[in-house]
Amino acid sequence: MRVTVIDYKAGNLTSVLKALRHLGAETLVADGDLSLVETAERIVLPGVGHFAATERLDATGLTGAIRAAIARGVPFLGICVGMQWLYAGSSEAPEQAGLGHFAERCERFPDGHEKVPHVGWNSIDVREDSRLLKGVGAGEFVYFTHSYKAPVTADTAAVTQYIEPFASAVERGNVMGVQFHPEKSGETGLKILRSFLGWNAEGTK
C-alpha cells in the first residue's frame, strides 16, 4: 500500500512515516509536488503547532489537489492540526480558512480547572459504526497534545472528555481525522493506522 504524506513544514513527519513503514506501507512525501497527490492511493496530513501554518497548503496548491483527491474517493487521514484543517477554520488563526469539508469551526478549550493545552494520555469513546476505529475497545487510551478542539457533531467518530466533551475523531465517507497522535499511541494507535491502510470506498477490508 502506497501512502502520500503531506509535508507543509509543521507536521510530526518523522514519527508518522516511521509508524506507517512499520506497518508495511510504502511512503511518499509531498512537499509542493502536486503529482504525488494527484496519483495518491492514500493521503495522510500530519500536523503540529499553529493552525496558521496550513496557509502553506494554499500557497503550494496542495489544498486544491487534496480536495480533488478526496472527490475521487482517495482515503484521507488528518492528524491533530491536520484534523482541524478539515473544518471551516479555527479561532487560533481566524483569517486562515480550513478545507471546509466539515462546516463547523475549531475553538480553544475554555478556561477551567484543568490546564491548557491538553497533553498526555486520555480515553476515547468510540462510535459503534466507525470504520476507522473498528476494533478499538471502549476506554482505550491515546496520546493528545493540543489547545484547540473540534465540536461533537453527527460526523464525530469518537468523543473525549477534557474540560468538556470534544471530537477526538471524525469520519465522513473517505475523509477521516484524529485529534490525537496515533503514531505516539502505542498498539492502539497502530491498530487505527492499520485500519486506515486497509480501508476502501466500500468499507470492506
VMD Tcl script that draws the C-alpha trace (Angstrom):
set ca {
  {0.00 0.00 0.00}
  {1.37 3.40 -1.03}
  {0.69 6.40 1.23}
  {1.36 10.02 0.32}
  {2.25 12.02 3.43}
  {1.87 15.79 3.13}
  {4.81 17.88 4.39}
  {3.86 21.50 5.00}
  {6.73 22.15 7.41}
  {4.53 21.89 10.50}
  {3.80 18.19 10.81}
  {5.17 15.45 13.01}
  {6.55 13.90 9.85}
  {9.31 11.57 11.06}
  {7.28 9.61 13.59}
  {4.29 9.32 11.25}
  {6.48 7.96 8.47}
  {8.12 5.53 10.89}
  {4.76 4.18 12.08}
  {3.41 3.76 8.54}
  {6.57 2.00 7.39}
  {6.44 -0.26 10.45}
  {3.02 -1.38 9.19}
  {4.45 -2.17 5.77}
  {3.28 0.89 3.85}
  {5.33 2.44 1.08}
  {5.50 6.16 1.86}
  {5.94 9.16 -0.42}
  {6.44 12.69 0.94}
  {4.69 15.52 -0.92}
  {6.13 18.99 -0.36}
  {4.57 21.04 -3.12}
  {4.82 18.16 -5.63}
  {1.19 18.01 -6.71}
  {1.73 14.91 -8.87}
  {2.22 12.82 -5.72}
  {-1.23 13.91 -4.54}
  {-2.82 13.51 -7.97}
  {-1.70 9.85 -8.10}
  {-2.11 9.06 -4.39}
  {-3.69 5.85 -3.12}
  {-3.89 7.15 0.47}
  {-3.17 10.61 1.89}
  {-2.08 11.47 5.43}
  {-1.81 15.05 6.67}
  {0.12 15.23 9.97}
  {0.05 18.42 11.99}
  {1.77 20.00 14.96}
  {1.76 23.63 16.03}
  {-0.24 26.64 14.85}
  {-3.25 26.47 12.53}
  {-1.82 29.41 10.54}
  {0.87 27.07 9.17}
  {-1.78 25.45 6.96}
  {-1.53 28.56 4.76}
  {1.35 26.75 3.05}
  {-1.17 24.20 1.75}
  {-2.96 27.00 -0.07}
  {0.24 28.68 -1.28}
  {1.64 25.48 -2.84}
  {-1.62 24.36 -4.46}
  {-1.86 21.35 -2.16}
  {-5.29 22.38 -0.88}
  {-6.83 22.13 -4.34}
  {-5.00 18.89 -5.11}
  {-6.17 17.33 -1.85}
  {-9.75 18.48 -2.45}
  {-9.68 16.85 -5.90}
  {-8.21 13.63 -4.49}
  {-10.95 13.44 -1.86}
  {-13.56 13.95 -4.58}
  {-12.03 10.97 -6.44}
  {-12.56 8.84 -3.35}
  {-8.96 8.68 -2.11}
  {-8.93 7.86 1.63}
  {-7.66 10.84 3.63}
  {-6.50 10.96 7.26}
  {-5.75 14.21 9.09}
  {-3.81 14.08 12.37}
  {-4.02 16.75 15.11}
  {-3.91 20.12 13.27}
  {-4.40 18.01 10.14}
  {-7.81 17.04 11.51}
  {-8.66 20.62 12.48}
  {-7.83 21.72 8.93}
  {-10.74 19.61 7.68}
  {-13.13 22.13 9.27}
  {-14.08 25.61 8.07}
  {-11.37 27.13 10.25}
  {-10.08 27.69 13.76}
  {-10.17 30.57 16.20}
  {-6.41 30.06 16.55}
  {-5.98 31.77 13.16}
  {-9.35 33.30 12.21}
  {-8.04 34.69 8.92}
  {-6.89 31.26 7.67}
  {-9.56 29.06 6.08}
  {-9.61 25.31 6.52}
  {-10.64 22.81 3.87}
  {-14.30 23.19 4.84}
  {-15.17 19.50 4.47}
  {-16.91 19.90 7.83}
  {-18.84 23.13 8.27}
  {-18.02 23.77 11.93}
  {-15.04 25.65 13.36}
  {-12.46 24.60 15.95}
  {-12.22 26.59 19.18}
  {-9.80 26.84 22.09}
  {-10.59 24.91 25.25}
  {-12.34 27.20 27.74}
  {-10.53 28.08 30.92}
  {-11.22 25.53 33.62}
  {-9.64 23.62 36.47}
  {-7.57 21.59 34.01}
  {-4.56 23.05 32.26}
  {-4.50 24.03 28.60}
  {-3.01 22.62 26.44}
  {-4.43 19.14 26.88}
  {-1.30 16.98 26.93}
  {-1.00 13.30 27.70}
  {-3.00 10.08 27.59}
  {-6.78 10.13 27.60}
  {-9.52 7.71 26.68}
  {-11.77 7.75 23.63}
  {-15.44 6.79 23.47}
  {-15.83 5.25 20.00}
  {-18.97 5.36 17.86}
  {-20.01 1.78 17.15}
  {-20.20 2.14 13.36}
  {-16.82 3.85 12.91}
  {-14.75 2.07 10.28}
  {-11.52 3.87 11.12}
  {-11.76 2.92 14.79}
  {-13.08 -0.59 14.27}
  {-11.64 -2.92 16.89}
  {-10.76 -0.14 19.33}
  {-12.31 -1.04 22.66}
  {-14.27 1.24 24.95}
  {-12.00 3.44 27.02}
  {-8.75 2.70 25.20}
  {-6.15 5.42 25.71}
  {-4.37 7.52 23.09}
  {-1.91 10.41 23.25}
  {-3.01 14.06 22.88}
  {-1.28 17.42 22.73}
  {-3.50 20.35 21.69}
  {-5.17 23.57 22.84}
  {-7.89 23.73 20.17}
  {-10.63 21.18 19.58}
  {-13.46 20.28 17.24}
  {-17.11 20.17 18.36}
  {-19.12 16.99 18.76}
  {-21.42 16.58 15.74}
  {-23.07 13.84 13.67}
  {-19.70 13.25 11.95}
  {-17.88 12.59 15.23}
  {-16.41 9.07 15.36}
  {-15.04 9.31 18.92}
  {-15.51 11.64 21.87}
  {-13.06 12.51 24.63}
  {-13.70 14.44 27.83}
  {-11.28 17.18 28.85}
  {-12.84 20.27 30.44}
  {-15.77 19.48 28.13}
  {-16.56 16.79 25.53}
  {-14.84 17.24 22.17}
  {-14.45 15.28 18.94}
  {-11.32 13.17 19.21}
  {-12.01 11.54 15.83}
  {-14.17 12.46 12.88}
  {-15.29 10.42 9.90}
  {-17.44 11.04 6.84}
  {-17.09 8.96 3.70}
  {-13.43 8.66 2.74}
  {-12.38 11.58 4.96}
  {-11.16 10.83 8.48}
  {-9.35 12.74 11.18}
  {-7.97 12.12 14.65}
  {-7.13 14.83 17.18}
  {-4.70 12.53 18.98}
  {-1.40 11.21 17.64}
  {-1.80 7.57 16.57}
  {1.94 7.41 15.83}
  {2.57 8.05 19.54}
  {-0.31 5.96 20.90}
  {1.25 2.52 21.12}
  {-0.67 -0.53 19.95}
  {-3.98 1.32 19.88}
  {-2.54 3.91 17.52}
  {-1.05 1.25 15.28}
  {-4.41 -0.51 15.19}
  {-6.04 2.70 13.92}
  {-3.36 3.30 11.28}
  {-3.67 -0.32 10.17}
  {-7.43 0.18 9.77}
  {-6.79 3.26 7.62}
  {-4.38 1.35 5.42}
  {-6.99 -1.37 4.90}
  {-9.92 0.98 4.30}
  {-11.58 1.33 0.92}
  {-14.57 3.15 -0.51}
  {-16.87 0.18 0.05}
  {-15.87 -0.04 3.70}
  {-14.51 -3.57 3.36}
  {-11.10 -4.91 4.23}
}
mol new
graphics top color blue
foreach p $ca { graphics top sphere $p radius 0.5 }
foreach p [lrange $ca 0 end-1] q [lrange $ca 1 end] { graphics top cylinder $p $q radius 0.2 }
display resetview
